[in-house]
C-alpha cells in the first residue's frame, strides 16, 4: 500500500433535506449529525412547526471557498422554513439566542452543482452513496470545473453508488473538481488523497 497517503472524505449533496444537518430539537445548541465537509456549497435551511420568529439563530462554519464565516439568521422559522443567505461547505455550530418554542431542525436546500474535491494534486480513491429521484451525470475534472474530464459517473434513480475505482485511484495532477448535470437527489461520499 505504498501509494496510499492521507485519505480524506467529502460529500456531494444535492436536493432538499430539512433535517440533513440536525434533527428537530429544542436545545439552544442544535446537535449536528452531518456538518460536512461538502464538495458543493449548500444553503442551510431551518424548519419549525411553531413560531420561533423572535429568535436569532447563528450558523458558524465555512463558505464555498473554505473560509470561516458566521451568519445570524433573524427572524427564526415561523411555522415553516427560513433559509441562510450564505452558502456553506461545512457547519461547525448552530445556536439560538433564546429558548426554542417548538423543535427546530437544520437541513440543506439547493446545493451547488459544482465544487472542489481537492485543489492540489490528488487521487480519487473511492465513492459510495445513494441516488434519490431523477438521474444525473457526475463529472470529475482536472484543474477546474471546465478542465479535462478524468472520471464520469452516471447516476440512475434510487441506485446505490459504488463505482469500481482501480487500486491506485484516479490521478488529478492539478486538483479534482466536480460538476453535475441532471436532477438526481444524491448523497455521495468521495474519498481522496489530501
N, C-alpha and C positions, 0 to 999 in steps of 0.2 A: 504494500500500500504506500509506496514511496511517493506517488503522485498526489496524495491527499494532503491538503493543507487545512486551514481553519475553515470548516464548513459551517455556513450560517443559513438561515431560512427567513424568507419574507413571504407574505401572502398577497395574492391578487384577489380583490373583492369587487364584485360588480352587481348592482341592483340595490333594492331597499330591504333592510332588515332592521326593524325597530329595536331589537334587543341584542344586536351583534356584539356590542361593547359591554353592556351591563344589563342584566335582567332587572325588572322593576323592583324598587326598594324605597324605603323612607329614610335611610341613614343620610346624613348631610354629606358624607363622602361615599359616592357610589362604588360598589365592588366591581372592579374591571375584570371581565372574562377574556376578552380579546382586545388588547391595546395596541396591536401592531407588533412589529413594523409592517406596513403595507407598501407594495410596489407602486400602486396607483393611489393618488391622493383621494381622500374621502370627505364628504360633507357629513359632519356629526349631526344627528337628529335626536332631540329629546321628546319623549312622549309621556303623557299622563292622562288619566281618565277624569281628573278633577282639576280644580282651579289652583295652579301654582304660579300664577302670573306675577304675584308680588315678589317672587324670588329672583335673585341674580345667580345664575349657575355658571361657574367658571371652569373652562376647559383648559388644561395645560398639556402641551406635547410638542410635536414637531410639524413644520409646514411641508409643502410639496418639495422644497429643496433640502429638507433635513435640518433646518434651523429652528431653534427654540421659539415657541410662540405661546401666548396666553390670550384667551378670548372670554370676555364676560358677556353672557347671553342674558338679556333682560328685555322684555319680560320672559319669565319661565313659561312652560307649557300650560295652557288653559283648556282642559278637556280636549286635547288634541296634540299636535306636534309643532315644535319650533325648531328651526334649523340654524346651524352655525353659519356665520358669514364667511369664515375662512375654510380652507381645506387642510386636511391632516394626513400625515403618513404614520403618525404614532400619537397615542394619547397616554399620558402618564398619570393624570388625575382628573376627576370631575367632582366638584364640590359645590354645595349650595350655601348661601349666606344665611339661611334660616331653616326652620323645621319644614319638612316636606309634608304637605297635607295628605296626599294620596300618592302612591307609588309613582316614581319617575324611572323610565328606562332610557338607556342611551344606545343608539344604533348608528347605522350608516345609510346614506342615500346618494344615488347618482355618482358612484365612483368614476374617476377619470378613466379614459380608455387607453392611456399610455402612462409610462413611468420608467424609473431607473431601478434595475435589479442591483447593479454594482457599477460604479463609474470607472473603475480601473480594470486592469487585466484580470480576467476571471474565467472559471469554468462552471457551467450549469451542470450539477451532478445528478439531479433528480427532480421529480414533480409528483404531487399527488393531490387529489381533491375530488370534488363533485360538481356536476353541472345541474342547473335547475331548468326552468323553462327556456325555450329558444335554442339557438345554436350560435356558435361563434368560431372564429379562427384566431388563435393567438400566435403572434409573430415575435420572435426574439431576434433582435438585430444587434450588429456590432457598431459601436461608436456613437450612435444616436438613434432616435426613432425613425429617421429616414436613411439610416445606414444599410449595409448589406444584410440580408436575412440569413441567419445561421441555423435557425430551428423553427419549424412551423408545427402547430398542434391544432387539429380540428376537433371541436367540442360539440357533441350532439346532446340533445335534450335528455336530462335525467341519466347521464352517463357518469360512471366512475372514471376518474382521470388518473392514470398511472402509466405514462408512456415509457417505453424502453429507451434508456439513455446509456450508451456504452460506458464501460468502467472508467475510462479517462475523462468522461464528460464531454461537453461541447465547449470548445475554446472560443472566447471572445477577447481578442487582443487589445481592443480599445474600449472595453466596457460593454456590459449587457443591458440592453434596453428592451422594453416591452411595448407592444401596441396591439390593440384588439379591434377586430371587425365583427359585427354581429350583435346579438341581443341576449346571449345566454346570461343567466344569473349564475355566477360562478364563485367558488371559493377554492383557490388552488395555492398550495404551498410550493415554493420554488427553493430548492437547496442549491447553494452556490459557494465557491471559494471566496473568502473575504477576509 
